[in-house]
């Protein structure tokens, strides 16, 4: 799912967070009231592992008091087209509630943290729908066949 996330600063101080916020925890509930009360069907945790030598300093998004900023993020949930085929941490057709917790990717070792930095953002529960008759999206690519004995370049 592609998401537009809006952060509203209701404090008296400016604050900031890294532009590299990624889905860290995804929680799925049957309905928004279930999510609001902490009753989830399941949750998935994710992280990105990178070699710290290849990380660049992250750009910050500043939010002044009383202002807001919107950025793009996203997450994935495994959906089943056949409800009789059980796959752990998956859902069948229907409407569900999602709570997403975002955190920055690994921070380069030479980058210091500020007390004004938001390290995690939890998005309020929102509803999403899984279609009853989903269509297949091809996610593979055809590669040309090699001649016998051809070498890698």
C-alpha positions in Angstrom: 0.0 0.0 0.0 1.2 3.5 -0.9 0.5 5.9 1.9 0.6 9.7 2.3 1.5 10.3 6.0 0.7 13.7 7.5 2.5 14.7 10.7 1.0 17.6 12.7 3.1 19.4 15.3 0.8 20.3 18.2 3.7 21.1 20.6 5.4 24.5 21.2 8.7 23.4 19.8 9.9 22.6 16.3 10.6 19.0 15.8 12.1 16.8 13.1 12.3 13.2 11.9 14.3 11.4 9.3 13.0 11.3 5.7 14.1 7.6 5.6 11.2 6.5 7.8 10.3 2.8 7.0 7.5 0.5 8.2 8.9 -1.0 11.4 5.8 -2.6 12.9 2.5 -3.3 11.0 -0.5 -4.3 13.1 -3.7 -5.6 11.6 -7.1 -5.6 13.4 -10.6 -6.7 12.3 -12.1 -3.1 12.8 -10.9 0.3 13.9 -12.4 0.0 17.4 -10.4 -3.2 17.8 -7.2 -1.4 16.8 -7.9 1.5 19.1 -8.3 -0.9 22.0 -5.1 -2.8 21.1 -6.8 -6.0 19.9 -4.9 -7.1 16.8 -5.2 -10.2 14.7 -1.4 -10.2 14.2 1.6 -7.9 13.8 4.6 -8.0 11.6 7.9 -6.5 12.3 10.4 -5.4 9.7 13.8 -4.0 9.6 16.4 -3.1 7.0 19.9 -4.3 7.4 22.6 -2.2 5.7 26.3 -2.0 5.9 26.9 1.2 7.9 29.8 2.1 5.5 27.2 2.6 2.7 24.8 4.8 4.6 24.7 8.5 4.0 23.5 11.1 6.5 19.7 11.3 6.4 17.9 14.5 5.5 15.6 15.7 8.2 12.0 16.9 7.8 11.3 19.9 10.1 7.9 20.6 11.5 7.4 24.0 13.1 4.8 24.4 15.9 1.2 24.4 14.6 2.4 23.3 11.2 2.2 19.9 9.3 4.2 18.0 6.8 3.2 15.2 4.5 5.5 12.4 3.2 5.1 9.2 1.4 5.6 5.7 2.9 4.0 2.3 2.4 3.6 -1.1 3.8 2.6 -4.6 2.7 0.1 -7.1 4.0 -0.3 -10.6 2.6 -3.8 -11.2 1.3 -5.3 -14.6 0.3 -7.6 -15.0 -2.7 -8.7 -18.4 -1.4 -10.0 -18.0 2.2 -9.8 -21.8 2.8 -6.0 -21.8 2.2 -4.5 -20.6 5.5 -1.3 -18.7 5.6 -0.1 -17.3 8.9 -0.2 -13.5 9.2 -2.4 -13.2 6.1 -6.0 -11.9 5.5 -8.8 -12.8 3.1 -11.2 -10.5 1.4 -12.8 -7.9 3.7 -12.2 -4.6 5.4 -9.6 -4.3 8.1 -7.9 -1.7 10.3 -4.1 -1.1 10.2 -1.7 0.6 12.6 1.7 1.3 11.3 4.8 2.3 13.3 7.5 4.0 11.3 11.2 4.3 12.3 14.2 5.5 10.5 16.6 3.2 8.7 19.8 2.5 10.4 21.6 5.7 11.3 25.2 6.2 10.2 27.6 5.9 13.2 29.0 9.4 12.8 25.5 11.0 12.8 24.5 12.3 16.3 20.9 12.4 17.5 19.0 15.5 18.7 16.6 15.6 21.6 14.1 17.2 19.2 14.2 14.2 16.8 11.2 11.9 16.6 12.6 8.4 16.5 9.2 6.6 15.9 5.9 7.6 14.4 2.8 5.6 15.1 0.0 6.2 12.6 -3.6 6.3 14.0 -5.7 3.3 12.9 -7.2 3.5 9.4 -9.3 1.2 7.4 -8.3 -0.7 4.2 -10.0 -3.2 2.0 -8.9 -6.4 0.3 -11.0 -7.1 -2.8 -13.0 -10.3 -3.0 -11.8 -11.2 -6.5 -8.3 -9.8 -6.8 -6.5 -9.7 -10.1 -3.0 -11.1 -10.6 -0.2 -8.7 -11.0 2.9 -10.1 -12.6 5.9 -9.5 -10.5 8.5 -11.4 -12.5 10.6 -10.7 -15.5 11.5 -12.9 -18.4 15.2 -13.3 -18.9 16.8 -14.2 -22.2 18.0 -17.8 -22.5 21.8 -18.3 -22.5 23.8 -20.3 -24.9 25.4 -23.3 -23.4 28.9 -22.3 -22.2 28.2 -18.6 -22.2 30.0 -16.8 -19.4 28.8 -14.1 -17.0 30.0 -10.6 -17.6 
